[in-house]
């Protein structure tokens, strides 16, 4: 029973480009029940509560296109699905993620809507969607709702699940250069680019960062010795093993000194400006616990600096400043730290804060003890107390760095072997050479944090992410390999496999994901339907792959999204009558057109769309392509081809029985149809179209014509490449054909092909396969009834169905009976029985069509092979 509520029917993660946008989104199917009759302006107090809880909704422009546009819609009256969209986006925004894309659309069912929201991180967006539903219902029902607590929970999720700021700035820089990125797991390991041209980062480390260099950087003593031997200024010092040795070293070096762990990081256990035995002894005890050894070094006067080196240049520099408090004669040192230092909004414990909160750690306690104070001491009014001598490195000084200092830090990074390094140095004045002021480089760090350069406490932010991307992808490289996406109603798998064959013969290591399996360089590594988002991603993650071919059915686009962001070639084989209409709220060919256009929308400006010139709706897609277009068709006189070549553009067609590559007035013959086994001597029009589509894709990618000819003339020569696609076998003066047609347009093409084969009696084994609309099954039944003398119907057990057993068969039977044909109709309980019955009764002059199971062609092919062996 309907009620005033928002109920989630389904939440679909579209993880790649989809019918809504290029970016990942969540598509929530919601039922608003009786609320369909209660827009927002009819619910007392709803506007006031919602706008009070989320005042930042005023920034949502919505359809009016002005600030406050959504609130205007809210006052005038809008529906819960639309409100849910905006509240979800705003909760994400308050949690630290950009609001982004959103839509709400009605479905064919009254009260059921699709709410689409940008999913920066899927878990966070799912949580935001659920919280938004609770908030909207609370506002409608006048119940309390804790917005701050909700935003806090979401913010915690963002911190746990989203990329850290250092990694995120590199990913954003890659996105700005149109370089694709794949997050490889929940941490900060990210792939940039596809296949063999990919690079990887882990925070600020790259796949060029060697383990040896990282190991050297962790060994502070070894690092210092290597730098010193190459003439880089470093503080004198040595490794010690006891407090006594530390004091001896301090006396030899000369006070004051620095004590620190030799393999420490993040400044833990570092003590500076030590001037007495007691200070050295206390510092040694802490430093020993922080690492696996202790270094004693000359104290270098001045401020601490962090300089970022990327490749062979210094790209950013930040200075540290001491932290001080001023006594008031009332509060203790500990209290004053909180009141005067940690209240600075730039300080915090999360990664968005450029400065850390100051704590009274062992180094700070030693520092105040030198001044005769303790944590609970009350400094006199006006007394300045130094709390932290080093740290707080977040004040940008990039433009002040002297060229010789920049040279010194880049040399230090090269000596250690790091391509990205954070070089710590101490100097009084960064604008003067180090030698003039006895400045020195004290550490060289792998995997440096970038936040101090992205969000300095003072000064100009630096584009350090872009510097790292330019280092990884110089000279305009984009990390892309040729990616071919294939969609359409029929023929996708054949086109995908044939395209992959041509690219492989052209010298590429090819990854192929299609409904027949996962292939790497023609080797099948997994069987079954692998034309899905996850398998496509696996192809793109394989570092051996030079070119990728990925099949995308309409269900994949609607329920998962494309596996790639953009492609070099997008193929649309046909639209014809469509398939699976009625699913996912796609009710007609206009809706299916919008699904198929997704493949064309993602073609790169340097890429090509390969489109069927016979299909008017597919031809319309040409206007949506950012790149070039290659049309294919059986006849050069097709209007789309004729006008296209007249403009000097490219097309692939058949002339005088030959496959022809045409560019303007220039034509090049590739092969005779009679030499292409897949077309059965040129008699199977839909297979000719499949060949032309694949040829167009290979031509667009620069595969030479002679390679194309070899590929199409050897593909399926032994019926091993596409055995489910009109494979004809002649035995006992009869012809038996195996085919995978399961929808009206494919069946129509199959019947037209079968008419090219003379026969005394025409027989077919046919099942409904996946769930389709009643009218689609009735239409197929009518075609079967007119085209065949005998129809053997069965239920396909290889695919799931919501229909009760026998119902789909009954609809096919009804269509055959009402279609005006005179076919004899036989029911069989399963596919194997149906095939055996027909094969055992083959007579001379028969033409038998055996339909494969939709879930797997293998059982049908095995039965056919067994029959061939018998005869």
N, C-alpha and C positions, 0 to 999 in steps of 0.2 A: 504494500500500500504506500502511495506517495505521501511524503511529509515535508515540512519546512526544514530542509537540511541540505548540506552539501556532501555528497557521497562519492568517494573515489571508486570508479569502476575498474580503472587500469591506469598504470603510469608506465609509459614507454620511454626508454632512454634511446634517443637518436644521437649516436656518438660521432657522427660525421655529417657532411653536407646532406641535406634532406629537402623536402618540399617546402620547408618554411624559411630556411636560412643556410648559409655556409657553415655555421658554427654548431657545436653540440648543444642540444636542448633536451628538456624533458617535455613530453607530451602527455598531459594528464587528461583522461576521460572522466568527466564529472557529471553526476546527475543531481540537479538542484531541486528536483521534486516539485512541490507546490510553490516554491520560491519563484518559479517561472512567472507566476501571477503577481509577484510582489517585488517590483523594482525598488531601488534604494530610496527613492523619494517618497515611498509609501510606508516606510518603516520609521516610526517615531524615534527621534534622537539618534538614529544610526549615523547620519552625517557628522553630527557633533562629536560623538564618541570616537569614530574612526579618525577624524581629522585632529582630534586632541591627542589620541594615542600615537599617531604617526604624522606629526606636523610637516615632516619633510616630504610628504606626498604632494606638497604644493609645487615641487620641482618637476612633477610628471606632466608632460605637455599633452599627451594623448591625442585624440583626433582633432581637437581644436587647434593644436599646433602652437599653443602659447603656454607660458608658465601658469600653472594653476588649471590647465586644461582638464586634467582628470577630475579634480575637485568640482569643476563646473559640471562635468558629466554626472558626478555623484549627486549633486544637488538636483539636477534636472531629471535624473532617474536612469540607472543602468543596472545590469543584472549581475548576480553573484559570481559568475565565471569571470567576467571582466574585472570585477573587484579583486578576486583571488589572484589573478595575473599580476596586478599592480602591487598588491600587498606582498606577494612573494618576492618580486623584484626589489621592493624597498627593504624588506628584511635582509636580503642578501647584501644590499648596499650598506645598511647599517652595520652588518657584520664584517665589512671590510672588502667586499667584492663589488665591482662595478655592476650597476643594475642590469644594463644590457637589453637584449631583444625580448619582446613578449607579444603574444596575441591570444585572443579568445575567439573561437569560432563555433557556430551552431553545427549540429549534425542533423541527420535525417530524422532522428528520434527527438520528439519534443521534450525539452528539459535537459537533454544531454548535450554537453559542450566539450570541445577540446580546448584545454588551456596549455599554451606553449610558453615556456620560459627558458631563457638562456641558462645553461648548466656549466658554470665555470669549473665546478667540481661536483660530480654526480651525487655523492653522499650528502654534501652540504645542501644542494638544491632540493633533494628529496625531503630533507629535514625542514628547510625553509617553506616548502610547499605545505607540509603537514601543519607546521606552526601557523602559517597564513590562514589555513582553513579554520583552526581553532580561534584565531583572533577575529576573523570575520564573523563567525557564528556568535562569539561573545558579544561583539558590537551589536549584532542584530537582536540578541536575546537580552541585552542589558545586563550582562554578567561582568564581573571584574576580570581583568587580564593583565598580567605582569609583563609589559613590553620589555623592560630593562633586563629581566631575567632571561627572557626568550632570546634577545639579542646577545646576551652574554654566552648562552649555550651555543648559539650559532658561531660566535666569534671563536670560542674554544675549538669548535670543529674546523673552522678555517685554519687555525694555528696547527691543528693535528694533520689535516688532510691536504692542504694546499701547498704549493711550492713556496719555499722560503724566498725572501726578497732578493737575495743574491742570484739564485737560480731564475726567479721570475723575470728579473731585468734582462737576463741573457735571452730567455725565451721570447720576451716582448720585442727585443731587438731583432731576433730572427724573424718574428712575425712581420715586423716593419719592412724587412727585406724579402718577404714572401718566401721564406724558407720554412718548409713544414717541420713540425715537431711532434714527437711521440713520447709521452711519459712512460717509461719502461716498468716502473713499479711505484708504490706509494711514496717512496722517498724522493730524493732530488736527482735521480739518474734520468737523464733526458736524451733521447736520440734526435738529432737534427739532420734533416735530409732523409732520403730513402735508399734502401738497398746498398749497393757498392759505393755510393757517394755520400753515405751518412757520416756524421761525426757525433761524438757523445761528450756530454759534460756531466759532472757530478758536483753540484754547487759550482765553485769557480775553478775546479780542476777539469782538464780536458783529456781526451784520449791521446793527446800528445805529451801529457805529463807522465814521465817515466817513473817506475817504482824506485829505481836507483836514485833519481833526483829527489824524490820525496823522502827517501830514507836519509839522504845526506842532509836535507833541510831540518830533519828532526834531531840530528846529532849536531848540537850547537858548537861543540868544540871542533869537530871535523869541518863544519862549514867555515868557521872562523879561520882555521889553518889554511884551507884552500883559498879563501879570499886574500889572506895576507900574502901568500906565495905569489899571487897574481897582481899584487900592488894595490889592492883595495884597502882603504883605511879601516882598521878594526881596532877595538880596544885590546890592550895587552891583557893576558890572563892565562889561567891554566886550570885543568881539572884536578880536584882535590878529593880526598877520601875520608877526611876527619876534620873535626873542629880545629885541631892544632895545625893541620896542614893548611886549612883555610886562613888562619891567622898568619902563618908564615908567608903564604902567598900574598896576602894583603900588605904585609910589611915590605916584601920584595917589590911588589908593583907600585906601592905608594898609596897612602890613604888620600882621599876616600876611595872605596871600592864598591862594586856591585856583586851580589851573590844571587845565583839563580840556578834552577835545575838545567842540566845540560840537554835534556830532551823534553822539556816542558812546553806548554803552549798557553795562549790566552793570558799571558802575564801572571799566571799563578805561581806563587813562591818566589817572585822577583823582589829583591830588596836593593835599594839604591842609596848612594851617599852615606855609606857606613864608615864611621870614623873611630870606632873603639873595639876592643876585644869583646866586650859584652854584646855589642850590636852584631858583630860578626858571628859570634857563637849562637845567638838567638836566631839569626837569619839562616845559618847553616842547618839548624834543626828542622826548620819548616821546609826549606828547599829540598832537603834530603827526602822528606816524605812525599814531595810532589813529583819526583822523578827518579831516575836510576843512576844519578850521579850529580855532582855539584860543581859549578864553575865559579871561579873568582876572577873578576875583570876590573880593569881601571874604570873608575867612575868618569863618565863624560858629561861635562856640564852642558846644560841647555835643555831644550824641549824635545820630547819624543815626537817623531814623525813616522808616518806610514806612507810609503810611496808604492803605487801599483804599477807593475811592469807587465805589459802584454806583448808577447812577441819580442820585437827588438826596440821597443820604445816605452818611455814612461808616460802613462796616460792620466794619472791623477795623484794628488798628494794631499794629505791631511796632517794637521798639527795637533798635538795634545797640549792641554793646559792644566796646571796644577789646580787642585780643589781646595778652597779656603773657606773658613768660617770666621765670623767676627763676634767676639763675646759681647754679651749684654748685661753681665753681672747677675743674671737670673737663671738662665737655662744651662744645662750641662752640655758637654761636648756632643754627646749622643743625640740630645734633643736638638741642638743647633744644626747638626747634619741633616736631620729630617726637615727642619723649618727653613733652612737657608739654601740647602743644596738639592735635596730630593724632591722639593716642591716644584722644581723646574719642569715644565711640561715636556721638555725634550728628553727627560730621563724616564726610564722605565725598564721593565724586565722582558718585554716582548721585542720582536725583531724590527718593529716599526719605529722604535725609539733610537735616535742616533747616540744618546748618552746613557750609560748604565747608572743605576742608582748606586750611591756610595755606601759601602758597608765598612764597619770597623773590623776588617780582617787583620791578620797578624802584621802585615806591612804597615797598615794605617796605625795600629796600636803602637808599633815601634816609632813611627814618625811623631805621634803626639807625646810619647814618653820622652823623646829628645827635648821637647819643649816644656818638660816638667808637668805634664798633664796626664790624666787617665780618662776613660770613657765617662765616668761620673763626676769629673771635675767641672767647676763652673768658671769659665774664663772671665777675666775682668771686662768691663764695658770698654769697647773699642779695641780690645786685644785681637790681633790677627793670628789665627792658628792654621798652620798647613796640615791638611788631612791626607792628601794624596799628591805625591810629587809627580808621578807619571800616570798614564791612562788618559781617559777622556779625549781620545784621538778622533776628533770629529769636526775640526775647523779647517775648511778648505783653503789650501795655499798653493794650488796647482800652478797658478800664473806667476808665483814668486820663485819657483825652483830655478836655481842657477843651472845653465847647460852642463857644467862639469859635474854637478850633483846628479843630474839626470843620466849622464853617461856612466857614472859610478854605479848607480843602482841597476841599470840595464846590464852592465858588465857582471855585477854580482849574480844576477839571475841566470846569466849564461854560464857562469862558472859552476853554479850548482846544477844547472841543467833544466831549470824550470821554464816553461813557456808562459805561464801566468804565475806571478809571484808577488807577495806582499813583502816589501823590504823595509825593515825598521831601522831607523838611524836617529842619532841624537846630535843636535846642532843648536848653537845659539841663534843662527840666522840662516835659514834655508836658501836665501838669495846670494850667499857667498860660498865659494868652494870649501869643502870640508877641511882641507889641509890648512887653510888660513886660520881656522878656529879650533883645531884639534877635534873636530867632529868625527864621528865614526859610524859605520854600519854595524849594528849589533845582532841582527837576525835576518834570515831570508826564509820566508814561510810559503809552503804550498797550500793551495786551497784557501786563499785569503778571503775574509769577509768583505763585501762590497758596500754594505749599508752606509758606512761613514762617507763614501763618495756619492751615494745616491741621495741621501738625506743628511747632509752635513748640518751640524748645529749652527753653523754660520758659514756663509759663502755660497758659491754657485754649485749646484749639483752637476756631476760629470757623467757623460754617456759611456760609462765603463762597460755596460752590456754590449753596446754597439761595437766597442773596441775589440771585445772578445770574439764577437761574430765575424767582424772583418778579418780578424786573425785566422779564424777557422775556415772562412770562405772568402779568400781574396779574389780580386780581379773579377768581381761580378758573379762568381760561382753561386749557385742556389741549392746545391745538394740534391738536385732532382735527377732521377733516372726516367727514361720513357715509361709512362704508365698508360695502359690502354684499358678503358672501361667499356664494357659491352652491356647494353640493355635492349629491351624490346619485348614484344609478345612471344615471338617464336624465333628459333634459330640461334639463340645466344651461345649455347654450348659449342656448337659446331664452329661458329665464327671465332669464338675465343680460342679453341684448340688449334684451328688452322692459322690464326694470327700468331699464336705462340710458336708454331712450327716454323713459320717464315722468319720470325725474329731470331730463332735459335739457329737456323741455317745461315742467317746473316752474320753470325758470330757472337751473339749475345747469350749470356747465361740467363735463362728466362724462368721466372716464377709465374705459375698459373693457378688461379683459384676459380673453379667452376663447379657446376652441379654434378660433374662426374668424379671430382676429387681434387686433391692438391698435388701439383706437379712441380718438380724442379728440374729444368733442362730435360723435359720429356720423361723423367722418371717419376712414376706415381708413388708418392710417399703416404698418401691416405686415400681411401676409397670413400664413396658416398658423396652426398651433396655438400660441397665446401664453398658454394657461392654465397658466403656470408661475411659480415663485417670482421669478425675475429680472424678468419682465415686470410682475408685480404690483408689485414695488418701483419700477420705472420710473414706473408710474402714480402711486404715492404720493410720488415725488420731484418730480413736475411741479408747479411753483408756480402754474400756471393752474387746476389741478383743484379744484373745489368739492366733488365727490362722486366716489367710486370704486366700481366694480362689478368684482369679481374672481371668476372661475370657478376652482374647485379640485376636480379629479378625485381619486379615491382614490390614484392613483400619485403625484400631487404631494404630498399629505399624507404619504405613506409614504416618499418618496424625497427631498423637498426641504423640507417644512414650509410653513406658511402665510406669505404675504408680509407680513402685518400682525400686530401683537401682540394687538389686540382689534378688534372691529367693532361697528357700530351695529345691523346687521341680519345675521343668519345664516340662510340658507335651506337646508333639506334637502328636495329635491324628492321623493325616494322612496328606498327601499332594495330593496324587492321581492326578486328572486332574487339580487341582487348581480351583480357583473361582475368579471372577471379574478381570480376566486377561485383560490387555489393560488399566486398570485404574492406575493412578499415575505412568505411564511409566513402569509398570511391564508387560512385553510383553510375557513372556514364563515361563516355570517351573523353569528354572535356576534363573530367577529373583525372583520368589515366594520362592524358596529355601533360598535365601538370606534374605527374610523377616522372614521366620519361624526360621532361625538360631538365630535371635535376642533373642528368648525365651531361647535357649540353652546357648547362650553366657553369659547370666547373672546368670546362676546357680552357687551357691557358691562352693568353693572347698570342703566344708563339705556337699554339697547337692547332688541331684540326678536328672538326666534327665530320664524321662519315655517316651520311644519311641516305635513306631509301627514297629515291626519286619517284617511285610508284605510289607512295603513300602520302596523300596531300597533307595530313596532319604532321607527319614527320618532316615534310618539306618546310612547313611553317617554323620548325625549330631552328632553321638556319639563321633567322633574324636575331636569335638569342645568343649566338655563338660569338665569343670575344676573339676567336681566331679565324682561321680559314675554314672552308667547307669543301668536302669532296662528296659529290652525289654519285650514287650507283643505281643501275637499273638495267633491265633486259633490253631496252630499246633506246637508242640515242635520240629518238624523236619525242621522248617524254618531255613535256614542257619544262620541267625544272632543269633537266640536263641541257636541253637545247638553249635555253636562255643563259644558263651558267657558262657553258663553253663559249657562247657568243661574246661574253665579257672577258674571255681569256682565262677563265678559271678551269679547275680540274674536275674530271669525272671518270668513272669506270663503267663500261657498258659492253654489250655484245653486238658485234657487227660481222655479218657473214660467217657466223659460227665461231668467231674468235673473241676471246677476252681482250678488250682494248683499253689502254691508258690514254686518256685524251686531255690535253691542255690547250685550250683555245682551238686553233685549227690543226694543231699537231696531234697525230695519233701514233701509238706504238702497239703493235700486236704482241700479246704475251703468250697465248696458248690457244689451241683449238679445244672447244668444249668436248669433243669426242675423246680427247686425251686426258680428261679430268675425271678420274674414277668416281668421285663423289656425286657427279651429276648424272651418272648412268647414261653416258653417251649424249649428254645435253638434254635428256628427256624430262628431267625433274626440275621444273622452274624454281621451286623454292630453294633447292640446293644450289642452283646457279646464282641466285641472289646472295646466298650465304658466302659463296666463293667470292663474288664481287665485293661484298662488304669487307671481308678479310684482306683482299688484294688492296682495296682503298686504304685500309689502315697501314699495311706494310709500306705502301708507296708513300704515304704521308710521313712515315718515319725514315724514309731514305733507303729502304731495302732495294737493291738493284733488281731490274726486271728479270734477269736470268735466274736469280735466286727465287723470285716469286714463282717463275715457271716450274722450276724443279719441285718446289714445295707443293703446289696445287696438283701437279701431275703424279706425285708419289703419295699424297695424303689419301688414306683409305684404300690404297691399291689392293690390300689384302683384307679389306673390311675390318681392320683392326682399330682404326682411329675413331670412327663414329658408327659403330655397329647397330646402334639403336635408330639411325636415321635412314630410312628407305634402303635397307640392305636387301637386295633381291637375290634369290637362290632358285635355280632351275633344276628340278628333279622330276622324273616320271612324267615328262611332257607337261609339267605344271610349273607355275611360278609362285613362290612363297616370298612374301615381303615382310620384314620386321620394321616397325616404325614406332616413334614415341609420341604421336599426336594425341593430345588430351583436351584440346579446346576447339571451338567452332572454326576459328580461322585456320588452325593447323589441319583440322580434319578436311576443310574445304580444299586446301592445297594438296593434301594427300589423295583425295578423290580425283582431283584434276591430274595428278601424276599417274595414278592407277589407270586412268582412261587411255594412257599411251601404250598400255599393254593389252593386246587383244585376248579375250578369254571367252569360253563357253559358259562358265559359271563363276560368279564373283562372290566370295565369302569373306567375312570379317569377324575377328574376335575383338570385342571392345568392352571397356569398363569406364566408369565415370572418373576414377582417380580422386583427386582432392575435391573438397566440397566446392560446388559451383551453384549458381542460382538455378531455380527450377526452369526458368525460361531458356537458360543456356543449355540445359540437358535436353529439353524438348526440341530445341533447334538442332542439336547434334543428332538426336534420334531421327528427326525428319530427313536429314541429309543421308544418314545410314540407310533409311528405308528406301530412298529413291535410287541410291547408288549400288546396292548389293542385293544379291539373290538370297543370301542367308546371313543372318546376324546372330552371333553367339555372344550373349551378355554375361558378365561376371562382376563380382564385387572385388575391388582392388584392396587387398589387405596390407599393402606396403605403405599406405599413407593413412593418417588419422582422419576420422570422419565423425561429424556430429549427427549424421543421419542414421536412423535404424537400418539394420541389415535389409537389403533388397529394395529400399526406397529409391535409390539412385537408378537401379536397374529398371524399376517400374516406370520412372520418368522417361528413360531412353526408349523403353518399349512403347509407351504412350505416344511419344513423338514419332517413332517409326510407323505406328499404326495410323496416325492422323495425317502423316505427310504425303499420302497419296501413293506410296510405294506398294509393292506386292511381295516384299521379302518375307521369307520364313524366319521366325524369331525363336531362338532356343535359349533357355536359361541354364547356366551351370553354376555350381556353388562356389567355385574358386577358379583362379586364372590357370593353374596347372592342368586341372581337369578339362577346362575349355580348350586349351591348346592341344592336349593329347587327343581329345576327341576329334578335333578338326584335322590334325596332321595324320591321324590313323585312317581318315576317310578321304584323303586327297585323291582326285581322279584326273586323268589326262585332260588338259584344257582348262583346269581350275586356275584362278588367280586368288590366292589366299593372303589376306592382310592380317598379320599378327601384331596387335598392339602390346608394347611393353608395359609392365607395371610402372606407374609414375614414380614410385619411390626408388626403384632399382630396375635396371634393364637386365641385370645378370641372370636371374632365374629364367626369363624368357629366352635369352640367348643360349643358355645351357640346354634347354629343351629342344631348341632348333638344331643345335650341334648334334645332339643325340639322334635326332631324326635323320640328319644328313648322313651320319655314320651308318645308319640302318639301310640307307638307299644309295 
